[in-house]
Amino acid sequence: MTHGVLAMVVLSTLALAACGSGTGDEAAKSGDAAAGSVLVQTALPTRQSLSQTEVLYGEVVQDVGDSESVSFARAIQISKLMVGSGQSVKRGDVLLEVTTDPNAATTYLQAQSAVAGAEHDYKVQQELASEHLATESQLASARKTLTDAQSALAAQQQLGAAPGKQVIHAGRDGIVGGLTAQQGDRIQAGTTVLQLSQTAGKRALLGAEPEDVRRLAPGMAVKITPVFGGDPVAAKISEVLDVINPQTRLVDVAVALPDTSSQLIPGSKVRGEISLTAKDVWAVPRSAVLDDADGAYVFQIVGGHAKREKVHVQVESGDLAGIDGAFDPKQPLVVLGNYELSDGMAVRTAEP
């Protein structure tokens, strides 16, 4: 190979090497740029009216109207208890069977015996007086003793203290409540054994945090849904109690249920969604809003870089948050990847 040809080969090799080196540098620079940015997804805020939804949980209870108490004027013993607390009964149904307490029965029998003895003594005094063997004073004393004994027996009869069984029937359609005894119990005179309340529909008792009660009021619409599945039922708040339930440590919110809500039986666990006042706001996906010690904020894309903007969350509804602030609604907000960003960081946008 001549020196001229060799020189040309060397020059060609060097030129190719130079070209290859330039392409590699450009690729490296491009990779560095991508490595220094964060891949994000964005969305534009939209102006719309959002209603905040308060979600509460509770259960369905039987609402009751006027009630009447079942009690006894004498001491009794429950021989048969035919109903349970919360049970629905019809007028005439047997509630319980009772027998007079042995001590009360003894008092009744003693009163009966006293009357029989007083009647005998009075008859004797009458016979003696007719034969002038007893004075008027003795006859009057015997008459008074008989009258007192009869009065005492009448009182026992009025108390129903005669020995034997008594069957108690429901005087109305209603719900059994306030059941304080069990079969076999001995009950003192005047003690309420149970209450029979008129059926007055059903209601849901929902539990609200004390700090949230100020936003709730009677008349607000509520969507009641069984926790374990079922169709939602439209209802309204009937009452917001002003005390904390000592068992749940929450404030009870009563919701009147329509008569057609047959699937919501007493004892059912339910979820209540309450729509609060609607607000006209910039709506963004919840994921766009972040929060730290300085408050809520979003990231906007301006010139390929992330710009942090402070915002105020006005309302939350479903997957949306209603915000206001100094952000530009014409510029996209970062909805995915924003946890990796800091103010001024370079970003690249992925297709949503």
Order of alpha helices (4+ residues) and beta strands (2+ residues): alpha-beta-beta-beta-beta-beta-alpha-alpha-beta-beta-beta-beta-beta-beta-beta-beta-beta-beta-beta-beta-beta-beta
